[in-house]
Amino acid sequence: MNKIIAALLSSVLLTSFTAPKTVIGLSKSKAIIVWQPSHQTDTGKDFSEAATCNAIVEAAMAFKPKLKEFKVWSLNKPDLHHANVGSNTIIAHTTALEDGKISGYAYELEESNKKKPTVFIAVHNNGGSKSNAVWGFIHDGDQYEAENRDLAAKLTAAISAVTDLQNRGVFLDSSTGRNDYKCQKTDKRAFYSIDENVNTAKYRVLLEVGDNAESRALLTDPAGQKRIGEAIKMALAKWLAEKGL
C-alpha cells in the first residue's frame, strides 16, 4: 500500500512540475508575432547593435514553441534612408522622406502592419547608461498600457533571470525625453516603433537589452545571445497562454 501511495504522489508531483512546460510546448496560439531587431550599426565603438539584436531575435524565433512569427529588418535594404543607422526618437530618421525615400524604421513598420500582428517586440541595446541592466519600454497613453506593461515586465524579468543583467523594470517611452519624434495624440515624446499611430499591433513593447559598453561581453557572446532569445520566447509563450491568445 505504501508503495502505491508513493507512486501516486510521485506522479502528482511530476505532473504539477511539468505541466506548465507541456502547456507552453503544445501551445496552439493563433497570435501573430512580429520581431523588430535594431538595425543600428553606429552605436558603440567596434560594436554592431544590429548584429547583436538580430542574433537574439533569431534565437527567439528558432526556440519552441513555434508560433506565427515574422521579422522586420531594414539592414542594407536598398532605396531607404537610415537603413542601418538612426534613432527611434528622431523625426529625420523615422517619418521624414529623403529624396522621396522612406526610412528604415518606416519600412519595418509598413512590413509589420502587413502581417496584422497581435504582438510586436522591438529589441535594442542601450548605450551610455553605465549600467549592466535590461529595460522595458511601452507607449505612453496607449489604451493597452496595462497589458503592455505586464508583457514587458515578464520579458525583462526572464532576461534578467538567465543573465547578470539587473532588471530595471518598465518605463513609458515619453520618460526618456529624448529628441523630437512625438505621438500625434498626446504630443509627448515617443518611440516611433511602438506608437499606436504608426504600429497597428495590439500589444507593443521595446526592450533595451544590456549596454553596449557595460554588457559587451554578454551581448557579443553567441551563447549569451541564444540564452537571452530563448528566455524571451519562453516568457512570451507563457504570457500568450495566460491571455488565451
Secondary structure as the mmCIF struct_conf table of DSSP 4:
data_model
#
loop_
_struct_conf.conf_type_id
_struct_conf.id
_struct_conf.beg_label_comp_id
_struct_conf.beg_label_asym_id
_struct_conf.beg_label_seq_id
_struct_conf.end_label_comp_id
_struct_conf.end_label_asym_id
_struct_conf.end_label_seq_id
HELX_RH_AL_P HELX_RH_AL_P1 ASN A 2 GLY A 25
TURN_TY1_P TURN_TY1_P1 LEU A 26 LEU A 26
STRN STRN1 ILE A 32 PRO A 37
BEND BEND1 ASP A 42 GLY A 44
TURN_TY1_P TURN_TY1_P2 LYS A 45 ASP A 46
HELX_RH_AL_P HELX_RH_AL_P2 GLU A 49 ALA A 62
BEND BEND2 PHE A 63 PRO A 65
HELX_LH_PP_P HELX_LH_PP_P1 LYS A 66 LYS A 66
STRN STRN2 LYS A 68 LYS A 71
TURN_TY1_P TURN_TY1_P3 LEU A 75 ASN A 76
TURN_TY1_P TURN_TY1_P4 PRO A 78 ASP A 79
STRN STRN3 HIS A 81 HIS A 81
BEND BEND3 HIS A 82 VAL A 85
TURN_TY1_P TURN_TY1_P5 ASN A 88 THR A 89
HELX_RH_3T_P HELX_RH_3T_P1 ILE A 91 HIS A 93
TURN_TY1_P TURN_TY1_P6 THR A 94 THR A 95
STRN STRN4 GLU A 98 GLU A 98
TURN_TY1_P TURN_TY1_P7 ASP A 99 GLY A 100
STRN STRN5 LYS A 101 LYS A 101
HELX_LH_PP_P HELX_LH_PP_P2 ILE A 102 ILE A 102
STRN STRN6 SER A 103 SER A 103
HELX_RH_AL_P HELX_RH_AL_P3 GLY A 104 LYS A 114
TURN_TY1_P TURN_TY1_P8 LYS A 115 LYS A 115
BEND BEND4 THR A 118 THR A 118
STRN STRN7 VAL A 119 ASN A 126
BEND BEND5 GLY A 128 GLY A 128
STRN STRN8 ALA A 133 ILE A 138
TURN_TY1_P TURN_TY1_P9 ASP A 140 GLY A 141
TURN_TY1_P TURN_TY1_P10 GLN A 143 TYR A 144
HELX_RH_AL_P HELX_RH_AL_P4 GLU A 145 ALA A 161
TURN_TY1_P TURN_TY1_P11 VAL A 162 VAL A 162
BEND BEND6 THR A 163 ASP A 164
STRN STRN9 GLN A 166 LEU A 172
HELX_RH_3T_P HELX_RH_3T_P2 ASP A 173 THR A 176
BEND BEND7 ASN A 179 ASP A 180
STRN STRN10 LYS A 182 LYS A 182
TURN_TY1_P TURN_TY1_P12 GLN A 184 THR A 186
STRN STRN11 ARG A 189 ARG A 189
HELX_RH_3T_P HELX_RH_3T_P3 TYR A 192 ILE A 194
TURN_TY1_P TURN_TY1_P13 GLU A 196 VAL A 198
BEND BEND8 LYS A 202 LYS A 202
STRN STRN12 TYR A 203 ASP A 211
TURN_TY1_P TURN_TY1_P14 ASN A 212 SER A 215
HELX_RH_AL_P HELX_RH_AL_P5 ARG A 216 LEU A 219
TURN_TY1_P TURN_TY1_P15 THR A 220 THR A 220
HELX_RH_AL_P HELX_RH_AL_P6 PRO A 222 LYS A 243
TURN_TY1_P TURN_TY1_P16 GLY A 244 GLY A 244
#
